Each structure stands twice: as C-alpha cells, then as structure tokens.
Amino acid sequence: MRRSTVVTLLALAAFAAMLLYTTLASQRVECRVLVEYEGRRNGAVASGATAADAEREARTAACGPMAQGMNASIACSNTPPLEKECRTL
C-alpha cells in the first residue's frame, strides 16, 4: 500500500474512534420503562445524559408501536410510565 493510503486510513480510523467515544461518553444513564396507552402496554430501554433524558427517550420508543399519528404519539409520550427503572452506566 502507498504511504498516503495508510495515512488516510489511519486518519479515518482515528476520526471514527473519536466519534464513537464522544457519542457513548454522553450516555450516562439507562432507563427501562413500561408504558400503557389505550389499553396496550409496551416496554423500552434507552440511554441519555440524564435520567430525565433517558426516561423521555424510553417512553418515546415504547409509544412508537402503540400510537398512530402525531397527536397519539405526543399523548402517549406524556403518559407517566407504569414502571421505571434507571441505572447509571
């Protein structure tokens, strides 16, 4: 391989490693929630920088398959979870 090709591949690998590290380092809390909406229940897990962020993302993920349309998605996401368990990563 040519020297310029090796240098380019090393630079790309370093950039990818930095991007992965910064993305994962910001995810400090993981929450598992169980949401009930219109008689249906669904659970999801999500991570975030804070417990509130992680819980909000988990509620959004849990509501996805149950809510049809934007209004229902918002209403479901604003519903308090039946169960919530958060842990620090």
N, CA, C and O atoms as a Tinker XYZ file with bonds, in Angstrom:
   356  protein
     1  N      0.842000   -1.173000    0.000000    73     2
     2  CA     0.000000    0.000000    0.000000    64     1     3
     3  C      0.889000    1.239000    0.000000    63     2     4     5
     4  O      1.988000    1.250000    0.554000    81     3
     5  N      0.372000    2.268000   -0.637000    73     3     6
     6  CA     1.114000    3.521000   -0.661000    64     5     7
     7  C      1.016000    4.208000    0.687000    63     6     8     9
     8  O      0.064000    3.998000    1.439000    81     7
     9  N      2.000000    5.021000    0.983000    73     7    10
    10  CA     2.063000    5.717000    2.268000    64     9    11
    11  C      0.856000    6.630000    2.465000    63    10    12    13
    12  O      0.318000    6.703000    3.570000    81    11
    13  N      0.421000    7.324000    1.421000    73    11    14
    14  CA    -0.732000    8.224000    1.549000    64    13    15
    15  C     -2.017000    7.453000    1.859000    63    14    16    17
    16  O     -2.885000    7.956000    2.573000    81    15
    17  N     -2.138000    6.256000    1.334000    73    15    18
    18  CA    -3.307000    5.424000    1.611000    64    17    19
    19  C     -3.322000    5.002000    3.080000    63    18    20    21
    20  O     -4.371000    5.029000    3.725000    81    19
    21  N     -2.172000    4.617000    3.602000    73    19    22
    22  CA    -2.069000    4.201000    5.003000    64    21    23
    23  C     -2.388000    5.375000    5.924000    63    22    24    25
    24  O     -3.114000    5.214000    6.905000    81    23
    25  N     -1.852000    6.549000    5.614000    73    23    26
    26  CA    -2.105000    7.733000    6.435000    64    25    27
    27  C     -3.590000    8.083000    6.404000    63    26    28    29
    28  O     -4.162000    8.420000    7.441000    81    27
    29  N     -4.214000    8.012000    5.252000    73    27    30
    30  CA    -5.645000    8.296000    5.131000    64    29    31
    31  C     -6.470000    7.304000    5.935000    63    30    32    33
    32  O     -7.411000    7.703000    6.622000    81    31
    33  N     -6.139000    6.025000    5.864000    73    31    34
    34  CA    -6.876000    5.011000    6.627000    64    33    35
    35  C     -6.704000    5.209000    8.132000    63    34    36    37
    36  O     -7.660000    5.045000    8.889000    81    35
    37  N     -5.506000    5.557000    8.569000    73    35    38
    38  CA    -5.274000    5.825000    9.995000    64    37    39
    39  C     -6.059000    7.053000   10.463000    63    38    40    41
    40  O     -6.611000    7.060000   11.563000    81    39
    41  N     -6.105000    8.079000    9.631000    73    39    42
    42  CA    -6.862000    9.280000    9.988000    64    41    43
    43  C     -8.354000    8.964000   10.084000    63    42    44    45
    44  O     -9.026000    9.438000   11.000000    81    43
    45  N     -8.870000    8.183000    9.165000    73    43    46
    46  CA   -10.283000    7.793000    9.210000    64    45    47
    47  C    -10.588000    6.937000   10.436000    63    46    48    49
    48  O    -11.628000    7.110000   11.072000    81    47
    49  N     -9.693000    6.020000   10.766000    73    47    50
    50  CA    -9.890000    5.175000   11.951000    64    49    51
    51  C     -9.865000    6.014000   13.229000    63    50    52    53
    52  O    -10.658000    5.782000   14.141000    81    51
    53  N     -8.963000    6.982000   13.294000    73    51    54
    54  CA    -8.888000    7.857000   14.468000    64    53    55
    55  C    -10.165000    8.693000   14.592000    63    54    56    57
    56  O    -10.698000    8.858000   15.689000    81    55
    57  N    -10.647000    9.213000   13.479000    73    55    58
    58  CA   -11.882000   10.002000   13.499000    64    57    59
    59  C    -13.062000    9.147000   13.945000    63    58    60    61
    60  O    -13.871000    9.592000   14.759000    81    59
    61  N    -13.173000    7.934000   13.428000    73    59    62
    62  CA   -14.266000    7.036000   13.806000    64    61    63
    63  C    -14.205000    6.687000   15.293000    63    62    64    65
    64  O    -15.238000    6.633000   15.961000    81    63
    65  N    -13.005000    6.452000   15.811000    73    63    66
    66  CA   -12.846000    6.141000   17.236000    64    65    67
    67  C    -13.246000    7.333000   18.097000    63    66    68    69
    68  O    -13.913000    7.163000   19.117000    81    67
    69  N    -12.845000    8.534000   17.696000    73    67    70
    70  CA   -13.208000    9.733000   18.449000    64    69    71
    71  C    -14.721000    9.948000   18.430000    63    70    72    73
    72  O    -15.316000   10.283000   19.454000    81    71
    73  N    -15.335000    9.756000   17.277000    73    71    74
    74  CA   -16.779000    9.923000   17.151000    64    73    75
    75  C    -17.526000    8.917000   18.023000    63    74    76    77
    76  O    -18.487000    9.283000   18.700000    81    75
    77  N    -17.103000    7.670000   18.015000    73    75    78
    78  CA   -17.718000    6.640000   18.834000    64    77    79
    79  C    -17.565000    6.957000   20.315000    63    78    80    81
    80  O    -18.522000    6.830000   21.078000    81    79
    81  N    -16.375000    7.366000   20.726000    73    79    82
    82  CA   -16.128000    7.679000   22.136000    64    81    83
    83  C    -17.003000    8.846000   22.595000    63    82    84    85
    84  O    -17.635000    8.759000   23.648000    81    83
    85  N    -17.050000    9.930000   21.828000    73    83    86
    86  CA   -17.835000   11.085000   22.256000    64    85    87
    87  C    -19.324000   10.774000   22.281000    63    86    88    89
    88  O    -20.051000   11.314000   23.115000    81    87
    89  N    -19.785000    9.924000   21.396000    73    87    90
    90  CA   -21.198000    9.541000   21.384000    64    89    91
    91  C    -21.541000    8.703000   22.605000    63    90    92    93
    92  O    -22.543000    8.961000   23.271000    81    91
    93  N    -20.732000    7.719000   22.902000    73    91    94
    94  CA   -21.017000    6.823000   24.023000    64    93    95
    95  C    -20.734000    7.452000   25.373000    63    94    96    97
    96  O    -21.377000    7.095000   26.360000    81    95
    97  N    -19.788000    8.379000   25.444000    73    95    98
    98  CA   -19.440000    9.003000   26.716000    64    97    99
    99  C    -20.585000    9.870000   27.240000    63    98   100   101
   100  O    -20.716000   10.047000   28.452000    81    99
   101  N    -21.405000   10.408000   26.357000    73    99   102
   102  CA   -22.501000   11.266000   26.800000    64   101   103
   103  C    -23.687000   10.464000   27.322000    63   102   104   105
   104  O    -24.571000   11.033000   27.961000    81   103
   105  N    -23.729000    9.184000   27.073000    73   103   106
   106  CA   -24.823000    8.324000   27.525000    64   105   107
   107  C    -24.476000    7.785000   28.909000    63   106   108   109
   108  O    -23.812000    6.754000   29.023000    81   107
   109  N    -24.921000    8.474000   29.961000    73   107   110
   110  CA   -24.509000    8.124000   31.317000    64   109   111
   111  C    -25.572000    7.393000   32.126000    63   110   112   113
   112  O    -25.257000    6.788000   33.151000    81   111
   113  N    -26.823000    7.437000   31.685000    73   111   114
   114  CA   -27.921000    6.809000   32.423000    64   113   115
   115  C    -28.751000    5.981000   31.449000    63   114   116   117
   116  O    -28.998000    6.400000   30.318000    81   115
   117  N    -29.181000    4.801000   31.899000    73   115   118
   118  CA   -30.037000    3.943000   31.092000    64   117   119
   119  C    -31.336000    3.713000   31.851000    63   118   120   121
   120  O    -31.310000    3.383000   33.037000    81   119
   121  N    -32.472000    3.882000   31.182000    73   119   122
   122  CA   -33.779000    3.670000   31.806000    64   121   123
   123  C    -34.581000    2.646000   31.024000    63   122   124   125
   124  O    -34.561000    2.612000   29.794000    81   123
   125  N    -35.279000    1.822000   31.769000    73   123   126
   126  CA   -36.214000    0.844000   31.212000    64   125   127
   127  C    -37.600000    1.261000   31.714000    63   126   128   129
   128  O    -37.798000    1.433000   32.916000    81   127
   129  N    -38.557000    1.423000   30.797000    73   127   130
   130  CA   -39.904000    1.847000   31.184000    64   129   131
   131  C    -40.950000    0.904000   30.597000    63   130   132   133
   132  O    -40.714000    0.222000   29.599000    81   131
   133  N    -42.106000    0.886000   31.244000    73   131   134
   134  CA   -43.283000    0.181000   30.747000    64   133   135
   135  C    -44.396000    1.211000   30.673000    63   134   136   137
   136  O    -44.736000    1.840000   31.675000    81   135
   137  N    -44.966000    1.384000   29.480000    73   135   138
   138  CA   -45.996000    2.398000   29.246000    64   137   139
   139  C    -47.296000    1.712000   28.840000    63   138   140   141
   140  O    -47.290000    0.738000   28.089000    81   139
   141  N    -48.414000    2.238000   29.351000    73   139   142
   142  CA   -49.730000    1.772000   28.927000    64   141   143
   143  C    -50.438000    2.928000   28.240000    63   142   144   145
   144  O    -50.508000    4.035000   28.774000    81   143
   145  N    -50.968000    2.656000   27.038000    73   143   146
   146  CA   -51.700000    3.677000   26.279000    64   145   147
   147  C    -52.854000    3.007000   25.552000    63   146   148   149
   148  O    -52.662000    2.063000   24.785000    81   147
   149  N    -54.040000    3.506000   25.803000    73   147   150
   150  CA   -55.264000    2.979000   25.198000    64   149   151
   151  C    -55.384000    1.462000   25.366000    63   150   152   153
   152  O    -55.738000    0.750000   24.427000    81   151
   153  N    -55.087000    0.986000   26.559000    73   151   154
   154  CA   -55.244000   -0.424000   26.876000    64   153   155
   155  C    -54.113000   -1.330000   26.422000    63   154   156   157
   156  O    -54.153000   -2.534000   26.675000    81   155
   157  N    -53.121000   -0.786000   25.767000    73   155   158
   158  CA   -51.981000   -1.598000   25.306000    64   157   159
   159  C    -50.746000   -1.231000   26.120000    63   158   160   161
   160  O    -50.579000   -0.087000   26.542000    81   159
   161  N    -49.897000   -2.210000   26.327000    73   159   162
   162  CA   -48.661000   -1.997000   27.079000    64   161   163
   163  C    -47.451000   -2.331000   26.228000    63   162   164   165
   164  O    -47.477000   -3.254000   25.414000    81   163
   165  N    -46.380000   -1.554000   26.435000    73   163   166
   166  CA   -45.133000   -1.817000   25.729000    64   165   167
   167  C    -43.993000   -1.273000   26.569000    63   166   168   169
   168  O    -44.142000   -0.259000   27.251000    81   167
   169  N    -42.869000   -1.942000   26.520000    73   167   170
   170  CA   -41.691000   -1.508000   27.254000    64   169   171
   171  C    -40.552000   -1.171000   26.309000    63   170   172   173
   172  O    -40.519000   -1.627000   25.166000    81   171
   173  N    -39.618000   -0.365000   26.801000    73   171   174
   174  CA   -38.446000    0.000000   26.004000    64   173   175
   175  C    -37.319000    0.416000   26.928000    63   174   176   177
   176  O    -37.532000    0.743000   28.095000    81   175
   177  N    -36.122000    0.396000   26.379000    73   175   178
   178  CA   -34.918000    0.807000   27.096000    64   177   179
   179  C    -34.230000    1.880000   26.265000    63   178   180   181
   180  O    -34.150000    1.771000   25.041000    81   179
   181  N    -33.729000    2.924000   26.936000    73   179   182
   182  CA   -32.985000    3.975000   26.243000    64   181   183
   183  C    -31.959000    4.557000   27.201000    63   182   184   185
   184  O    -32.080000    4.418000   28.418000    81   183
   185  N    -30.948000    5.209000   26.642000    73   183   186
   186  CA   -29.932000    5.851000   27.461000    64   185   187
   187  C    -29.862000    7.325000   27.121000    63   186   188   189
   188  O    -30.286000    7.754000   26.048000    81   187
   189  N    -29.316000    8.100000   28.060000    73   187   190
   190  CA   -29.192000    9.536000   27.872000    64   189   191
   191  C    -28.198000   10.118000   28.838000    63   190   192   193
   192  O    -27.639000    9.411000   29.675000    81   191
   193  N    -27.977000   11.414000   28.720000    73   191   194
   194  CA   -27.022000   12.098000   29.590000    64   193   195
   195  C    -27.558000   12.204000   31.015000    63   194   196   197
   196  O    -26.785000   12.171000   31.972000    81   195
   197  N    -28.886000   12.332000   31.163000    73   195   198
   198  CA   -29.515000   12.411000   32.481000    64   197   199
   199  C    -30.637000   11.385000   32.558000    63   198   200   201
   200  O    -31.050000   10.822000   31.544000    81   199
   201  N    -31.124000   11.148000   33.775000    73   199   202
   202  CA   -32.224000   10.204000   33.958000    64   201   203
   203  C    -33.484000   10.695000   33.251000    63   202   204   205
   204  O    -34.226000    9.896000   32.680000    81   203
   205  N    -33.726000   12.002000   33.285000    73   203   206
   206  CA   -34.904000   12.555000   32.612000    64   205   207
   207  C    -34.820000   12.345000   31.104000    63   206   208   209
   208  O    -35.812000   11.981000   30.474000    81   207
   209  N    -33.648000   12.571000   30.524000    73   207   210
   210  CA   -33.462000   12.358000   29.084000    64   209   211
   211  C    -33.673000   10.896000   28.715000    63   210   212   213
   212  O    -34.358000   10.584000   27.741000    81   211
   213  N    -33.079000   10.006000   29.498000    73   211   214
   214  CA   -33.192000    8.576000   29.210000    64   213   215
   215  C    -34.634000    8.102000   29.341000    63   214   216   217
   216  O    -35.107000    7.314000   28.522000    81   215
   217  N    -35.338000    8.580000   30.373000    73   215   218
   218  CA   -36.740000    8.182000   30.554000    64   217   219
   219  C    -37.602000    8.697000   29.405000    63   218   220   221
   220  O    -38.441000    7.960000   28.888000    81   219
   221  N    -37.408000    9.947000   28.999000    73   219   222
   222  CA   -38.184000   10.517000   27.897000    64   221   223
   223  C    -37.966000    9.724000   26.607000    63   222   224   225
   224  O    -38.921000    9.434000   25.886000    81   223
   225  N    -36.719000    9.375000   26.318000    73   223   226
   226  CA   -36.427000    8.617000   25.096000    64   225   227
   227  C    -37.011000    7.207000   25.163000    63   226   228   229
   228  O    -37.489000    6.681000   24.157000    81   227
   229  N    -36.973000    6.599000   26.347000    73   227   230
   230  CA   -37.548000    5.257000   26.507000    64   229   231
   231  C    -39.067000    5.295000   26.339000    63   230   232   233
   232  O    -39.641000    4.397000   25.724000    81   231
   233  N    -39.729000    6.335000   26.886000    73   231   234
   234  CA   -41.179000    6.466000   26.696000    64   233   235
   235  C    -41.517000    6.656000   25.227000    63   234   236   237
   236  O    -42.478000    6.072000   24.727000    81   235
   237  N    -40.726000    7.475000   24.532000    73   235   238
   238  CA   -40.955000    7.690000   23.101000    64   237   239
   239  C    -40.807000    6.378000   22.327000    63   238   240   241
   240  O    -41.611000    6.077000   21.446000    81   239
   241  N    -39.785000    5.610000   22.658000    73   239   242
   242  CA   -39.563000    4.328000   21.979000    64   241   243
   243  C    -40.682000    3.333000   22.293000    63   242   244   245
   244  O    -41.113000    2.586000   21.415000    81   243
   245  N    -41.145000    3.322000   23.527000    73   243   246
   246  CA   -42.220000    2.399000   23.910000    64   245   247
   247  C    -43.534000    2.781000   23.236000    63   246   248   249
   248  O    -44.334000    1.906000   22.904000    81   247
   249  N    -43.764000    4.063000   23.031000    73   247   250
   250  CA   -45.021000    4.524000   22.423000    64   249   251
   251  C    -45.050000    4.329000   20.917000    63   250   252   253
   252  O    -46.130000    4.268000   20.330000    81   251
   253  N    -43.911000    4.232000   20.287000    73   251   254
   254  CA   -43.842000    4.130000   18.834000    64   253   255
   255  C    -44.778000    3.101000   18.221000    63   254   256   257
   256  O    -45.561000    3.451000   17.338000    81   255
   257  N    -44.729000    1.843000   18.656000    73   255   258
   258  CA   -45.603000    0.832000   18.039000    64   257   259
   259  C    -47.079000    0.941000   18.440000    63   258   260   261
   260  O    -47.948000    0.397000   17.759000    81   259
   261  N    -47.362000    1.640000   19.539000    73   259   262
   262  CA   -48.742000    1.694000   20.036000    64   261   263
   263  C    -49.526000    2.887000   19.515000    63   262   264   265
   264  O    -50.737000    2.781000   19.321000    81   263
   265  N    -48.874000    4.012000   19.283000    73   263   266
   266  CA   -49.570000    5.248000   18.923000    64   265   267
   267  C    -49.551000    5.444000   17.413000    63   266   268   269
   268  O    -48.515000    5.298000   16.764000    81   267
   269  N    -50.706000    5.775000   16.871000    73   267   270
   270  CA   -50.834000    6.031000   15.440000    64   269   271
   271  C    -51.085000    7.519000   15.229000    63   270   272   273
   272  O    -52.123000    8.036000   15.644000    81   271
   273  N    -50.153000    8.208000   14.592000    73   271   274
   274  CA   -50.312000    9.632000   14.335000    64   273   275
   275  C    -49.583000   10.477000   15.357000    63   274   276   277
   276  O    -49.229000   10.009000   16.439000    81   275
   277  N    -49.366000   11.728000   14.996000    73   275   278
   278  CA   -48.598000   12.636000   15.844000    64   277   279
   279  C    -49.296000   12.936000   17.160000    63   278   280   281
   280  O    -48.654000   12.919000   18.210000    81   279
   281  N    -50.604000   13.211000   17.128000    73   279   282
   282  CA   -51.324000   13.525000   18.368000    64   281   283
   283  C    -51.262000   12.367000   19.359000    63   282   284   285
   284  O    -51.036000   12.579000   20.550000    81   283
   285  N    -51.460000   11.156000   18.876000    73   283   286
   286  CA   -51.408000    9.982000   19.748000    64   285   287
   287  C    -49.989000    9.755000   20.262000    63   286   288   289
   288  O    -49.806000    9.367000   21.416000    81   287
   289  N    -49.002000    9.988000   19.432000    73   287   290
   290  CA   -47.606000    9.825000   19.863000    64   289   291
   291  C    -47.265000   10.794000   20.991000    63   290   292   293
   292  O    -46.623000   10.418000   21.972000    81   291
   293  N    -47.701000   12.040000   20.843000    73   291   294
   294  CA   -47.437000   13.039000   21.885000    64   293   295
   295  C    -48.183000   12.692000   23.163000    63   294   296   297
   296  O    -47.621000   12.770000   24.255000    81   295
   297  N    -49.457000   12.307000   23.027000    73   295   298
   298  CA   -50.251000   11.948000   24.211000    64   297   299
   299  C    -49.644000   10.749000   24.926000    63   298   300   301
   300  O    -49.558000   10.737000   26.154000    81   299
   301  N    -49.226000    9.747000   24.173000    73   299   302
   302  CA   -48.620000    8.561000   24.778000    64   301   303
   303  C    -47.297000    8.909000   25.459000    63   302   304   305
   304  O    -47.031000    8.449000   26.569000    81   303
   305  N    -46.479000    9.709000   24.805000    73   303   306
   306  CA   -45.177000   10.081000   25.367000    64   305   307
   307  C    -45.318000   10.894000   26.651000    63   306   308   309
   308  O    -44.421000   10.884000   27.494000    81   307
   309  N    -46.450000   11.605000   26.803000    73   307   310
   310  CA   -46.679000   12.394000   28.015000    64   309   311
   311  C    -47.304000   11.581000   29.140000    63   310   312   313
   312  O    -47.489000   12.089000   30.246000    81   311
   313  N    -47.631000   10.317000   28.863000    73   311   314
   314  CA   -48.212000    9.437000   29.871000    64   313   315
   315  C    -47.114000    8.955000   30.823000    63   314   316   317
   316  O    -46.081000    8.468000   30.363000    81   315
   317  N    -47.314000    9.082000   32.141000    73   315   318
   318  CA   -46.305000    8.565000   33.074000    64   317   319
   319  C    -46.179000    7.046000   32.932000    63   318   320   321
   320  O    -47.183000    6.360000   32.742000    81   319
   321  N    -44.957000    6.516000   33.022000    73   319   322
   322  CA   -44.779000    5.075000   32.871000    64   321   323
   323  C    -45.354000    4.301000   34.057000    63   322   324   325
   324  O    -45.363000    4.793000   35.185000    81   323
   325  N    -45.833000    3.088000   33.788000    73   323   326
   326  CA   -46.308000    2.211000   34.866000    64   325   327
   327  C    -45.136000    1.731000   35.710000    63   326   328   329
   328  O    -45.235000    1.611000   36.932000    81   327
   329  N    -44.030000    1.461000   35.036000    73   327   330
   330  CA   -42.809000    1.013000   35.707000    64   329   331
   331  C    -41.643000    1.790000   35.134000    63   330   332   333
   332  O    -41.607000    2.101000   33.944000    81   331
   333  N    -40.687000    2.100000   36.000000    73   331   334
   334  CA   -39.483000    2.808000   35.545000    64   333   335
   335  C    -38.303000    2.342000   36.382000    63   334   336   337
   336  O    -38.372000    2.302000   37.611000    81   335
   337  N    -37.232000    1.995000   35.707000    73   335   338
   338  CA   -36.004000    1.588000   36.386000    64   337   339
   339  C    -34.835000    2.237000   35.658000    63   338   340   341
   340  O    -34.615000    1.987000   34.472000    81   339
   341  N    -34.089000    3.068000   36.371000    73   339   342
   342  CA   -32.940000    3.752000   35.772000    64   341   343
   343  C    -31.679000    3.342000   36.517000    63   342   344   345
   344  O    -31.687000    3.101000   37.724000    81   343
   345  N    -30.596000    3.273000   35.751000    73   343   346
   346  CA   -29.300000    2.945000   36.361000    64   345   347
   347  C    -28.212000    3.766000   35.690000    63   346   348   349
   348  O    -28.295000    4.096000   34.507000    81   347
   349  N    -27.200000    4.086000   36.467000    73   347   350
   350  CA   -26.070000    4.834000   35.951000    64   349   351
   351  C    -25.117000    3.882000   35.260000    63   350   352   353
   352  O    -24.811000    2.808000   35.778000    81   351
   353  N    -24.652000    4.277000   34.089000    73   351   354
   354  CA   -23.723000    3.437000   33.327000    64   353   355
   355  C    -22.290000    3.687000   33.739000    63   354   356
   356  O    -21.375000    3.064000   33.200000    81   355
